[in-house]
């Protein structure tokens, strides 16, 4: 064995003067059916220390049927610059540290069919999975019927445990704040992706607006310049007396570009148009203004999901755990 090569179990057994099975039993912490004296155990442990032997973690997990690893699957490119993904990963790391677990982010480099993805997620590498995909994604049904413990975040799914934020209260807080500022005509920027959270936020906003005597129109807003232009047209094409005086965005990823776009078009924010977002995203580089938004604790969502996976012996109960939100006042309303 060269100095660069890692020690093997056979090397430890030979140095300790025992067979491989005996060395394996001692180093894995098991007792097995083989009686091993304490002196022999000490000799094997000393041999392992002398040779700097490291057990194969994957082989151990297969024997124990536990890997002590949790997985994360988001169903798309993991851009850690995205504030939502960054918060989720931060929460997962904290939750795993607290519960003495590691986590792995799953990709689909072996293939992107549903069968390929399911095979990758159920290959035994992880003891549980944190999942965030579209509400209509077929992966949810496949995982719901599997033995793998799964907790869905953001968008609850039938038959699965989930951790979400209080979309209904958040939307009511948006409406209450705009109403207190005197706004009666509001344009709501809706995501083109009809996830459960998107629908809940919009429907709750409309109910709250009706209760406050507000008129709500909506526009589907994709990301990019075309989406920004569509919102601008929905505002400026109306007569001055009918124009919305406030814009409610379903998340901050839409709200921030909206503020910049409107100001570049000569629409003053908040004097001509108030803008309120949702999610409470922040940037490592401070912006020139503070967005009025709803703070949703996404790191805590991920941390809570880890706790559910670890505290349950099997699959967590299919209950939606809802975390509170709060209004953050900024300069845009």
N, C-alpha and C positions, 0 to 999 in steps of 0.2 A: 504493500500500500504506500503510495507516494504521499508527501506532505500535503499536496493539493487536493487529494481525494478525501471525501468525507468518510468517516468511520461507518462500518456496517454492523448490523447485529451479530453477524458471524465473528467479526473481529473482537467484539466485547465478550462473546461466549468463549472464544479461544483463550483470551487473556485471563478470564476468570476460571478457566478449567471446567466449564460446564457445557451442556448442549444448548443449542439455539432455543429450544422450547422453554427450557428453564429460564434463560436470560430474558426471553420475551415476557414470560409471566411476571417476573420481578419488575422489569422496567415499565410495563404497562399498568402496574399497580394492582394486578389481579392475583388471585390465589390459585385458581384452576384446580385440577385434581392431583397436582404434583406437590408433594410436601417438600418445602425448601427450608432449611435451617436458617436462623437469623444470621449466622456467620457467613453462609453462602450468599445470602441477600446482600450483606454488606460488601462482600468481595465483588459481586456483580455491579453494584452501584459505584464502587471505587474504580472498577475497570472502565465503566462508561464515562466517568468523570475524567479519568486519565486520558482517554481517547477522544474526549469532547464529542461523544456520540449524541446525536439528536434524532429522536424517533420520527418516523414518517407520519406527519399529522393526518394525511389523507387515509393512509392504511389504518391508523387508529380509529378515525371516524367511521370507516366502513365496518370495523369490528364492533364498535359500540353503537352503531347506527345513530350517532350524534356527531355533528361537526362543530357545534358551538359557533356557527356562523349564520348570520341573517342576510337575506338578499334584498336588493332593491331593483325593481324593474319599472321603467318609466315609458317604455314603448317608443321612444324616439331618441334622437341624438342628445347626449348628455352635455349640454352646454352649461358649464358651471358659472358662466357670466350671467346667466338668467337668474334673477333674484329668487324666484320660486324654487328652482332646483338647488341653488346655493343654501337656502334656508332648510330645505328638506335634508340635504346631506349633512349639514351642521347638526341638526336635531338627531339624525340617525347615529352620528358619531358619538354624541353625548350620551344618548340612550344606550348604545352598545358598551360604552366605557362604564356606565353605571351598573350594567348587568353582566359585565365580564364576557362580552361577546365581540366577535369581529363581524364586519359586513362586507359583502361583495356586490359590485354593481354588474348586473347581467347585460350582456350584449347578444346580438343575433348573428354573429359572423358565420355560424354554421349553416344558416338559412333563415329566411324570414317568413316561412309559412307558419300557420298556427301549430301544426304538428311539430315543426322544428323548435318553435319557441317553448311549447309545452314540454318537449323532451329535455330541453336545456334547463328549464326551471325545476323539473322533477328528477334531476339526475343524482340527487342525494348530496349535492355540495352544501346545501343550506338546510337548516332546521325550520326556517320560516321565511316568509316573504312579505315585504312592503310593496304594494302595487299601486301605480297610478297610470291608468289608461283611459281612453274615451269610454263614456257610459255605455255605448253600444258595441264595445269591443268584444268579439267572441271569446277572447282569452278568459274573461271573467267567468263565464259559465263553465269552461273546462276546469278552471282552478277551483271553482266552488264545489265541484263534484269529486275533486281529488282529495288525497289524504294530507296534502301539504297545508300547514297552518298559514293562512294569508290574512293580512289586514289591508284593506283598501283605504287610501287617503284621498281627501277632497271630494270625490264623487261616490257616494254610497252605491252599493250594488246588491241586488237580491241574493239572499242566502249567504252573505259574507259579512264579517265584522268590518267596521269602518271607523275612521276618525276624521271628522270634518270640523269646519268652523260654522258659527251661527249665521248662515247666509240671510235668514229672515230678519233677525234683529239688526244686522248690518245695513240692510236695505232700508229698514225703518229709520235708522239713525241718519242715513243719507237724506231721506225725505224730510225728517223733522228739522234738520239743520237748514236745508234749503228753504223750507217754509218759514222758518224764523228769520231768514234773511230777506223774506218778501217775494220769493220766486213762485210764480204760479204756472209758468209754461216751461216744461223741461223736455230736453231731448235725451233719450237713453241710448248709449252706444252698446249694442249687443254683440257678443262674440259669434262668429260664424259656426263655431263648434257647439252644438247643442248638448253640452254635458249637463249632468244633474245640477251642479252648482250654478251654472249659467242660468238655467231655467228657474231655479229657486230664487236667485237674486232678482231677476227681472220680474217674475210674478209677484214677489213680495213688495218690490218697489211700486208696482202698479196699484196694488191693494192699499199700500200706505199713502200713495199720492191721492187716490180717490177719497180716502178718509180726511185728507187735508185740503180737499177742493182744488187739487192741482191737475193740470192737463199734461198728459205724457204722450209724446210721439217717440218712435224708435227708428233706428237705422242699424243694419247689420254692418259691422266694421271689421274688415280683415286688417292684418298688419301691413304697413307700408304706405307709400304715398297715395295710392288709389283709395285706400280706406280713409285717410285723412281728408282727401278731396271730397269724398262722399259725405262725410259729416259736415264739412264746410258748406257744401251745396244744400244740405238739408236745413241749414240755418239761414243762409243768405238768400235763398230763393223765395222765402216767405216774405210777405209784407211786414214792414217794421212793427206794426201793431200785433202781428201774429208770431213773430220770431221767438224762439225759446230764449230765455234769459239765463238758463243754466244747462249744463251738460253733465250728465251722470254717466260714468264709464264703468263697465263691469269689472275692470281691473286696472291696476296702475300701469301695466305695460302698454295699455292704450292711452291712459290719461296723460302721462308725461309728454309723449309726442304731440298729443292734441293741444296742450298748452303752448308748446313752441310753434306749432303750425298756425294756430289762430293768431298769435302775436305777430308772426311773419306776414300775415294777411291783413294786418291793421286792425284786428279785432282785439280789443283790450281785455285782458283777464286780470282781475275779475270785474272790471267796470262795465264792459259790454256783455261779457259772458262768464258766469261762474263755472268752475270745473271741479268736480269731486270724483275721486277715484275709489279704489277698493283693493286692499291687501296690505297696505302699509309698507311697501318696499322702500328701502333706503339704499343709498349708494356710498361706496367708500370715498368717492369724490363728491363733496357737498355741492348741491345744485344752487343756482342763484335765487331760488325761491323754494318754499315749502308747499307741497301739495296737500290740500285737504283730502283726507282719505279715511278709510276704515282699516284699522290695524287688525290683521288676522294672524294669529301666532303659528306660522307654519313650522317653525323649528320645534315648537312644543307638540304640534300634531305628529310629527315624525317620532319624537321622543316617546309620546304616549303609545304610538303604534308598536314600538319596540317593547314597551312594558307589557302590552297585551300578548305579544307573541311569547315572551319569556315566562309570564305568570301562568300560562295555560299549558297543561300537559299535552293536550291535543289541539284541535282547531278552536279558536276563540268563538264564543257565541255570536251569532249574526245580529249584533246590536250596533246602532250608530252612536258613537261617542261624539258629542258636540261641544267644542270649546268656545268660550266667549270671545267677543270682539269688542272694539272700542273705537269711538270717533276721535281722529287726530285733526285738530284745527291747523290750517295752514294759511297761505297767502292767496289762494286761488278761489276763495268764495267770499 
